[in-house]
């Protein structure tokens, strides 16, 4: 009886289902998608399968599983995330598409009353490689990507930077300016923070970027308006250098080497071994950078009724050396925990030598001297750092806890020597004893950091982040000043010019960020509170200079997804520029007989309020980004030069007032043809200084601009050609102006041995146009300087990949990867 009842029930269900299936909407009208409750929700994150980087602007289309009709669609945001709201119950599949990636389909997705919220998790998409007319077309990273909150520069695509450093990678990047010494400014400011793999660098600013080989870098991120999560240091923003890593199973590695003009060379090795839960890595690099150049200077000083002139011509040579070793491991005990340890040790050096011909005279004629000046300097440093990271996620990649410990130590030594020899008008020395001085400086710096960060989703749309940081820095500097005594044929120390100073800084901070999405706009607000305790002990003068302050650093973001693959973001952040020890130390440093450097212990930090409005639009293979920005600096710090009555220049730092920058950046990436990629950008801005120096108004303003153009050509023989150029227009400083300059570079890259070996040849500053000029003036002085490096510079580089490190695999004939979605709730 029970069997008959079961069979009858089964037949009834089958017949009822057959009738339902033949209805126009697949069911009775009460269950059609149009009439079902629309309270389903779906989300996911699109990542590159190898690098685990978010894929921004990927299109995600949701289709009905029953009839393959399009239900809705969206694009991923800057973190690779997407979401669908107000979904009806039913079965779906999602198609994911983006240029350069294989199409990916997520199938068997079911939204039901029992499972209204669907989390697809991390969806890994694969880069594509296709064959066309026997020519291999490889989907490559563009040289640059413009994300809504940052610019990303990919080093592998930057041919003209091969064999160089991070500075060479950045010199043709929007928002960045470089000079002939390798110094970088970000939107006109040299005050920015350098991070390496999101962690602090042992070195600072341009010096850090000059020491990182380009061949060791995966990408560089430029963040001009960071959130409250980041340290507020760096008024211009953050330059985050992401080093090469490998996560594939087995042993792999890469070896790079280069040689160029003026005996420049570099080399590095990176090895990686991944076995199940362990990832081991080690790397070594060495470099020698040298450059020759020339320069000239004019100086006029006005005392009483006399004008003093100082003219010079200079030949110089400078260069830097460096070497480093790193090693570490990643341990993945399970899917929710990661432990990483990395150690770095290395050394760096920088040297400069010059011979200058000076002519000093006055009008009316009081003095008329000729002399030769030989100068040389050498700075060396040994450093090491340790980083320990722990990551834990609570079964959800968006709900996680991160902790890190960082310690670094840097031991420095600096030697400078200067010799002035009197000559006749033909620069032939006379019998007078030359003036010779030298300085020896030694010191150490220590830094310890502890970070704890917590991330948690709030509801369907929101997220909450909070964290704490402890940061302690200490350092000592000893400075000795010697004069050469010709009577004793020995060096004699001048005790009154020796210096000894100590610094200790304790910074503790906490932050909180909340963000969510509404039907109108996505928003994120954050606040960082910071307590700073700083003590400078001027031992030579028996003085102490203390600061105890509490500062608040808010940030805010509003993001709007617009129709037709457009995105708009408005952001704000507040940041700080803390004076360096050298700027604060009031003890005089005698640069030469006519120049003295004196620090200012009363120097206040700069505070910057930064506003940005960013817009992005993708039109087929063309991408357009535009940024409107305004930045105001309060307590503006500036170098100040003044003239004493004895015709000696005093150089110091002071807070002179405020400066204001209002500008726009426009960036376009296009592919007119399959073999040609074009990247053009330009910046126009109005810069204004409001301030005074020693009671004299130095307010001034100017309109200036810069432009960059990259052309990348892909030939059928696995050959790549790149032409790069940039121009920086003249600009102003508090006491003068900087001249404009431009440069053109070219490079060609060829792959061999099935892409295992890459050779690159490049030429920098092809037409020798990288000349720089500076003018400074006050009420009683005027100076003008010009400098030009010797160019062009030729470099050849080789790169060999072990087990095809970082190369994508060719597709197996299929245009689409299909992934069956398995809902964890079903297990």
Secondary structure, 3 states (H helix, E strand, C coil): CHHHHHHHHHHHHHHHHHHHHCCCCCCCHHHCCCCCCCCEEEEEEEEECCCCCECCCCEEEEEECCCCCEEEEEECCCCCEEEEEEECCEEEEEEEECCCECEEEEEEEEEECCECEEEEEEEEECECEEEECCEEEECCCCCEEEECCEEEEEHHHCHHHCCCEHHHHHCCCCCEEECCCCCEEECCECCCEEEECCEECCCCHHHHHHCCEHHHEEEEEEECCCCCCCCCECCCCEEEEEECCCCCCEEEEEEEEEEEHHHEEEEEEEEEEEECCEEEEEEEEEEEEEEEEEEEEEEEEEECCEEEEEEEEEEEEEEEEEEEEEEEEEEEEECCEEEEEEEEEEEEEEEEEEEEEEEEEEECCCCEEEEEEEEEEEEEEEEEEEEEEEEEEEEECCEEEEEEEEEEEEEEEEEEEEEEEEECCCCCECCCCCEEEEEEEEEEEEEEEEEEEEEEEECCCEEEEEEEEEEEEEEEEEEEEEEEECCCCEEEECHHHCEEEEEEEEEEEEEEEEEEECCCCEEEEEEEEEEEEEEEEECCCCEEEEEEEEEEEEEEEEEEEECCCEEEEEEEEEEEECCCHHHHCCCCEEEECCEEECCCCCCCCEEEEEEEEEEEEEECCEEEEEEEEEEEEEEEEEEEEEECCCCCEEEEEEEEEEEEEEEEEEEEEEEEECCEEEEEEEEEEEEEEEEEECCEECCEEEEEEEEEEEEEEEECCCEEEEEEEEEECCEEECCEEECCEEEEEEEEEEEECCCCEEEEEEEECCCCCCEEEEEEEECCEEEEEEEEECCCEEEEEEEEEECCCCCCCCCCCCCEEEEECCCHHHC
